[in-house]
Amino acid sequence: MTDLLRTRPASTPAMLALFDDAATIRHALAFEAALARAEAAEGLIPGETGGAIVAACSGLVIDPAALAEEAALAGTLAIPLVKRLRAAVGGEAGAAVHKGATSQDVADTVLMLQVKAGVTLLAIDLDRICAALYALAGRHAATPAIGRTLLQDAMPLGFGLRLAQAAAGIDNAARRLDAEVAANAKLQFGGAAGTRAGLDGKGDAIARAMADELGLAAGVPWQARRVGVAAIAAALGIVIGALGKFARDVSLLAQNAIGEAREPAIAGRGGSSAMAHKRNPTGCQVALSAAIRAPGLVATILGGLPQEEERGLGGWQAEGPALADLFLLASGSAAAMATVAGGLEIDEAAIARNLAAADVGSDIGESEAIVAAILAHHRKPA
């Protein structure tokens, strides 16, 4: 059983793959392998034992459906996974699997690995959107158009200014997300109560070696301190909202009575099952749907911040699914709006007609200078 009919229209295959069962299991085994390798290097377990654990992590084949059933009973993925891994290693060496770690260490580290991969993937489409919009903004900086406030005709502006502002919002949101991930996507390794007990004082060295191997930042245990996760979630929500702003404007400009901009015509996209004449802004629909769903997911993660003492009950367990959904929605929105931005059709005749109908003149103020300032501050060198 899959849920692709629900998830695929709102996301992308690449992002779905980053958060699927196979990826989750692969990251969990990578955590255990890195732990064994680091502990062997520090002399905490014999070298041959560490090698046996690493080999078992590499060769272990796990049925996700069976693991999910056992995790549902156990309350955590790590318990049935570690049980399988110990059986695969066998003998006394099996007892060294997962030494000094706890289930939340695995869960949090897996999530951070997915976060790092997710933000790297997301950046591709966000960069595409900004590059396309900045180019269009420069081209239409001096094109007089009617500005609209409170959904009514207002005063003229350069049409490119509207595009530059949309791009700058997305660009700022993307940079904020990058900064939050850089600051907070860290290895979690604290053991049963976050004290790194039973590691002969070598916990910090083991954590640093694990972080290096897994490509995460190192640091002190943070299992009950969820501000970093919340910051990443909030930054994702802002990205999705900024994409929604662009989508909202395009969908309004594409209305029949306005017609100043339209999504690119793509075979099989934007049609109607009942009205053949329609050209629906389907890419904008994806982004706006994401923008409606995202605040609730962010709120879920914010609601989990008051974690109980050294390990919360229910709070951090709610974060993983919500954060995954935010990445899925962000990827679907960004991919859809990258297509829109890359092929956006701008109708200069309609722009001129609407401006003339408003009868407010054609003084666009300092639109060109504002566009130039935005481009100078934001646009990456070619």
C-alpha positions as CSV (number, residue, x, y, z in Angstrom):
1,M,0.0,0.0,0.0
2,T,1.3,3.5,-0.9
3,D,-0.1,7.0,-0.6
4,L,1.4,8.4,-3.8
5,L,-2.0,9.7,-4.9
6,R,-2.0,11.9,-1.9
7,T,1.7,12.8,-1.6
8,R,3.0,13.0,-5.2
9,P,0.7,15.8,-6.5
10,A,2.0,18.0,-3.6
11,S,5.7,17.0,-3.7
12,T,8.5,15.7,-5.9
13,P,9.8,12.2,-6.5
14,A,13.3,13.2,-5.3
15,M,12.1,14.7,-2.0
16,L,9.8,11.7,-1.4
17,A,12.8,9.5,-1.8
18,L,14.8,11.4,0.8
19,F,12.1,10.8,3.4
20,D,10.9,7.3,2.4
21,D,11.3,4.1,4.5
22,A,14.4,3.0,2.6
23,A,16.2,6.3,3.3
24,T,15.2,6.2,7.0
25,I,16.5,2.7,7.5
26,R,19.7,3.5,5.6
27,H,20.4,6.5,7.8
28,A,19.7,4.6,10.9
29,L,22.2,1.9,9.9
30,A,24.7,4.6,9.0
31,F,24.3,6.0,12.6
32,E,25.0,2.5,14.1
33,A,28.0,2.0,11.7
34,A,29.5,5.4,12.6
35,L,29.0,4.7,16.3
36,A,30.8,1.3,16.1
37,R,33.6,2.7,14.0
38,A,34.2,5.6,16.4
39,E,34.0,3.4,19.5
40,A,36.5,1.0,18.1
41,A,38.8,3.8,17.2
42,E,38.6,5.0,20.8
43,G,39.3,1.5,22.2
44,L,35.8,1.3,23.7
45,I,35.0,-1.9,21.8
46,P,37.5,-4.3,20.1
47,G,38.4,-3.4,16.6
48,E,37.1,-6.7,15.2
49,T,33.8,-6.1,16.9
50,G,33.5,-2.7,15.4
51,G,34.3,-4.2,12.0
52,A,31.7,-6.9,12.4
53,I,29.0,-4.3,13.3
54,V,30.0,-2.1,10.3
55,A,29.8,-5.1,8.0
56,A,26.4,-6.1,9.4
57,C,25.1,-2.5,8.9
58,S,26.2,-2.7,5.3
59,G,24.8,-6.1,4.6
60,L,21.6,-6.1,6.6
61,V,18.4,-6.2,4.5
62,I,15.3,-5.1,6.4
63,D,11.6,-5.3,5.3
64,P,10.2,-1.8,6.0
65,A,6.7,-3.1,6.5
66,A,7.7,-5.6,9.1
67,L,10.0,-3.1,10.8
68,A,7.1,-0.6,10.9
69,E,4.8,-3.1,12.6
70,E,7.4,-3.8,15.3
71,A,8.2,-0.1,15.7
72,A,4.5,0.6,16.2
73,L,4.5,-1.9,19.1
74,A,7.9,-0.9,20.5
75,G,7.2,2.9,20.3
76,T,10.4,3.6,18.4
77,L,12.2,2.5,15.2
78,A,15.5,1.9,17.0
79,I,14.4,-1.0,19.2
80,P,13.5,-3.5,16.4
81,L,16.3,-2.2,14.2
82,V,19.0,-2.7,16.9
83,K,17.5,-6.2,17.7
84,R,18.0,-7.2,14.0
85,L,21.4,-5.8,14.0
86,R,22.5,-7.6,17.1
87,A,21.2,-10.8,15.7
88,A,23.1,-10.2,12.5
89,V,26.4,-9.6,14.3
90,G,25.8,-12.5,16.7
91,G,27.7,-13.7,19.8
92,E,29.3,-11.4,22.3
93,A,30.0,-8.8,19.6
94,G,26.3,-8.3,19.2
95,A,26.0,-6.9,22.7
96,A,28.3,-4.0,21.6
97,V,25.8,-2.8,19.0
98,H,24.3,0.6,20.0
99,K,26.7,0.9,23.0
100,G,26.1,4.2,24.8
101,A,23.3,5.3,22.5
102,T,19.6,5.5,22.9
103,S,16.6,5.4,20.5
104,Q,16.2,9.2,20.3
105,D,19.8,9.5,19.3
106,V,19.0,7.5,16.3
107,A,15.7,9.2,15.5
108,D,17.1,12.7,15.8
109,T,20.3,12.0,13.8
110,V,18.3,10.4,11.0
111,L,16.0,13.4,10.9
112,M,19.0,15.8,10.7
113,L,20.5,13.8,7.9
114,Q,17.3,14.0,6.0
115,V,17.0,17.7,6.7
116,K,20.5,18.4,5.3
117,A,19.7,16.4,2.1
118,G,16.3,18.0,1.8
119,V,17.6,21.6,2.0
120,T,20.3,20.9,-0.6
121,L,17.6,19.5,-2.9
122,L,15.2,22.3,-2.3
123,A,17.9,24.9,-3.1
124,I,18.0,23.8,-6.7
125,D,14.5,24.9,-7.5
126,L,14.6,28.0,-5.3
127,D,17.7,29.2,-7.2
128,R,15.9,28.5,-10.5
129,I,12.9,30.6,-9.4
130,C,15.0,33.5,-8.2
131,A,17.2,33.5,-11.3
132,A,14.2,33.5,-13.7
133,L,12.4,36.2,-11.8
134,Y,15.4,38.5,-11.4
135,A,16.0,38.2,-15.2
136,L,12.3,39.1,-15.9
137,A,12.4,41.9,-13.3
138,G,15.4,43.5,-15.0
139,R,13.7,43.2,-18.4
140,H,10.4,44.8,-17.3
141,A,11.7,47.2,-14.7
142,A,10.6,50.2,-16.8
143,T,7.4,48.6,-18.2
144,P,4.5,50.8,-16.8
145,A,1.8,48.7,-15.1
146,I,-1.1,49.4,-12.7
147,G,-0.2,48.6,-9.1
148,R,-3.0,47.2,-7.0
149,T,-3.6,47.7,-3.3
150,L,-6.4,46.0,-1.3
151,L,-7.2,44.2,-4.6
152,Q,-8.1,47.6,-6.3
153,D,-6.3,49.7,-8.9
154,A,-3.9,52.0,-7.2
155,M,-0.9,53.8,-8.8
156,P,1.5,52.8,-11.6
157,L,4.7,50.8,-11.0
158,G,7.3,49.1,-13.1
159,F,6.0,45.6,-13.8
160,G,9.4,44.2,-13.0
161,L,9.2,45.6,-9.5
162,R,6.5,43.2,-8.6
163,L,8.6,40.3,-9.9
164,A,11.7,41.6,-8.1
165,Q,9.9,41.8,-4.8
166,A,8.5,38.3,-5.1
167,A,12.0,37.0,-5.9
168,A,13.6,38.9,-3.0
169,G,11.1,37.4,-0.6
170,I,11.9,33.9,-1.8
171,D,15.6,34.6,-1.8
172,N,15.5,36.0,1.8
173,A,13.5,33.0,2.9
174,A,15.9,30.5,1.3
175,R,18.9,32.2,3.0
176,R,17.1,32.1,6.3
177,L,16.5,28.3,5.9
178,D,20.1,27.7,4.9
179,A,21.3,29.6,8.0
180,E,19.0,27.6,10.3
181,V,20.0,24.3,8.9
182,A,23.7,25.2,9.1
183,A,23.3,26.2,12.8
184,N,21.0,23.4,13.9
185,A,21.5,20.2,11.8
186,K,23.6,18.5,14.3
187,L,24.4,15.0,15.4
188,Q,22.4,13.9,18.5
189,F,24.4,11.5,20.7
190,G,23.7,11.7,24.4
191,G,22.7,8.2,25.6
192,A,20.0,7.3,28.0
193,A,19.7,10.6,29.9
194,G,21.8,12.9,27.7
195,T,25.0,12.4,29.8
196,R,27.0,10.1,27.6
197,A,27.3,7.7,30.5
198,G,29.3,4.5,30.1
199,L,31.7,5.8,27.5
200,D,34.8,6.2,29.7
201,G,34.9,9.9,29.2
202,K,35.3,9.5,25.5
203,G,31.8,10.6,24.5
204,D,32.8,13.9,23.0
205,A,35.5,12.3,20.8
206,I,33.1,9.6,19.7
207,A,30.5,12.2,18.8
208,R,33.0,14.2,16.8
209,A,34.1,11.2,14.8
210,M,30.5,10.2,14.1
211,A,29.6,13.8,13.1
212,D,32.5,13.9,10.7
213,E,31.6,10.6,9.1
214,L,27.9,11.4,8.8
215,G,28.5,15.0,7.5
216,L,26.7,16.7,10.4
217,A,27.9,19.3,12.9
218,A,29.0,18.1,16.2
219,G,27.9,19.5,19.6
220,V,26.7,18.7,23.0
221,P,23.5,16.5,23.4
222,W,20.3,18.4,22.6
223,Q,17.6,15.8,22.9
224,A,15.3,17.8,25.2
225,R,16.2,21.2,23.6
226,R,14.1,21.4,20.5
227,V,14.6,25.0,19.5
228,G,16.8,24.1,16.5
229,V,14.1,21.8,15.1
230,A,11.5,24.5,15.6
231,A,13.7,27.0,13.9
232,I,14.2,24.8,10.8
233,A,10.4,24.2,10.7
234,A,9.6,27.9,10.9
235,A,12.1,28.7,8.2
236,L,10.5,26.1,6.0
237,G,7.1,27.6,6.6
238,I,8.5,31.0,5.6
239,V,9.9,29.6,2.4
240,I,6.5,28.0,1.6
241,G,4.7,31.2,2.4
242,A,7.1,33.3,0.2
243,L,6.4,30.9,-2.7
244,G,2.7,31.2,-2.0
245,K,3.0,35.0,-2.3
246,F,4.4,34.6,-5.8
247,A,1.8,32.1,-6.7
248,R,-1.0,34.3,-5.4
249,D,0.1,37.2,-7.6
250,V,0.5,35.1,-10.7
251,S,-2.9,33.6,-10.2
252,L,-4.5,37.0,-9.8
253,L,-2.7,38.4,-12.9
254,A,-3.8,35.4,-14.9
255,Q,-7.5,36.0,-14.4
256,N,-9.4,36.5,-17.7
257,A,-10.3,40.1,-17.0
258,I,-6.7,41.0,-16.2
259,G,-4.5,38.7,-18.3
260,E,-1.2,40.3,-17.6
261,A,0.8,37.1,-16.8
262,R,0.1,33.4,-17.2
263,E,1.7,30.1,-16.4
264,P,3.5,28.5,-19.4
265,A,1.3,26.3,-21.6
266,I,2.3,22.7,-20.9
267,A,0.5,19.7,-22.5
268,G,-1.7,18.0,-19.9
269,R,-1.4,20.7,-17.3
270,G,-4.0,23.3,-16.3
271,G,-6.9,21.9,-18.1
272,S,-10.4,21.2,-16.8
273,S,-12.3,17.9,-16.8
274,A,-15.5,19.7,-17.6
275,M,-14.5,22.9,-19.5
276,A,-12.1,22.5,-22.4
277,H,-11.7,26.3,-22.8
278,K,-10.1,26.8,-19.4
279,R,-6.4,27.3,-18.6
280,N,-6.0,26.9,-14.9
281,P,-3.0,28.1,-12.9
282,T,-2.2,24.6,-11.7
283,G,1.4,25.4,-10.6
284,C,0.0,28.2,-8.4
285,Q,-2.5,25.8,-7.0
286,V,0.2,23.5,-5.8
287,A,2.1,26.4,-4.1
288,L,-1.1,27.9,-2.5
289,S,-2.2,24.6,-1.2
290,A,1.2,24.1,0.4
291,A,1.0,27.6,1.9
292,I,-2.4,26.7,3.5
293,R,-1.1,23.5,5.0
294,A,2.3,24.7,6.2
295,P,1.3,26.9,9.2
296,G,-0.5,24.1,10.9
297,L,2.6,21.8,10.6
298,V,4.9,24.6,11.9
299,A,2.5,25.1,14.8
300,T,2.6,21.4,15.6
301,I,6.4,21.6,16.1
302,L,6.2,24.8,18.0
303,G,3.6,23.2,20.3
304,G,6.2,20.5,21.1
305,L,8.8,22.9,22.5
306,P,7.9,22.4,26.2
307,Q,9.5,19.0,26.4
308,E,9.5,17.3,29.8
309,E,12.9,17.2,31.6
310,E,15.5,15.0,29.8
311,R,13.3,13.3,27.3
312,G,9.8,14.4,26.4
313,L,6.7,12.2,25.8
314,G,4.9,12.9,22.6
315,G,6.6,16.1,21.6
316,W,9.7,15.1,19.7
317,Q,7.9,12.1,18.4
318,A,5.5,14.5,16.6
319,E,8.3,16.5,15.0
320,G,9.6,14.0,12.4
321,P,6.4,13.5,10.4
322,A,5.6,17.2,10.5
323,L,9.0,18.2,9.4
324,A,9.0,15.6,6.6
325,D,5.7,16.9,5.4
326,L,7.0,20.5,5.4
327,F,9.9,19.4,3.2
328,L,7.6,17.5,0.9
329,L,5.3,20.6,0.6
330,A,8.2,22.9,0.1
331,S,9.6,20.8,-2.7
332,G,6.3,20.5,-4.5
333,S,5.7,24.2,-4.3
334,A,9.3,25.1,-5.4
335,A,9.2,22.7,-8.3
336,A,5.9,24.0,-9.5
337,M,6.8,27.6,-9.2
338,A,10.2,27.0,-10.8
339,T,8.3,25.8,-13.9
340,V,6.0,28.9,-13.7
341,A,8.9,31.4,-13.3
342,G,10.9,29.8,-16.0
343,G,8.1,30.0,-18.6
344,L,6.1,32.9,-17.3
345,E,4.2,34.5,-20.1
346,I,3.9,38.3,-19.7
347,D,1.4,40.1,-21.9
348,E,2.6,43.7,-22.4
349,A,-0.5,44.6,-24.4
350,A,-2.8,43.6,-21.5
351,I,-0.5,45.4,-19.0
352,A,-0.8,48.6,-21.1
353,R,-4.6,48.2,-21.6
354,N,-5.2,47.8,-17.9
355,L,-3.0,50.8,-17.0
356,A,-4.9,53.0,-19.6
357,A,-8.2,51.8,-18.2
358,A,-7.2,52.9,-14.7
359,D,-6.5,56.4,-16.0
360,V,-3.9,57.3,-13.3
361,G,-1.1,58.2,-15.6
362,S,2.2,56.3,-16.2
363,D,4.6,57.7,-13.5
364,I,6.3,54.6,-12.1
365,G,8.2,56.6,-9.5
366,E,11.6,55.0,-8.6
367,S,10.6,51.5,-9.7
368,E,13.7,51.1,-11.9
369,A,16.1,52.2,-9.1
370,I,14.4,49.9,-6.6
371,V,14.6,46.9,-9.0
372,A,18.3,47.7,-9.6
373,A,18.9,47.8,-5.8
374,I,17.2,44.5,-5.3
375,L,19.1,42.9,-8.1
376,A,22.4,44.3,-6.8
377,H,21.8,42.9,-3.3
378,H,20.3,39.5,-4.2
379,R,21.2,38.3,-7.6
380,K,24.1,35.9,-7.7
381,P,26.9,36.6,-10.2
382,A,26.5,34.7,-13.5
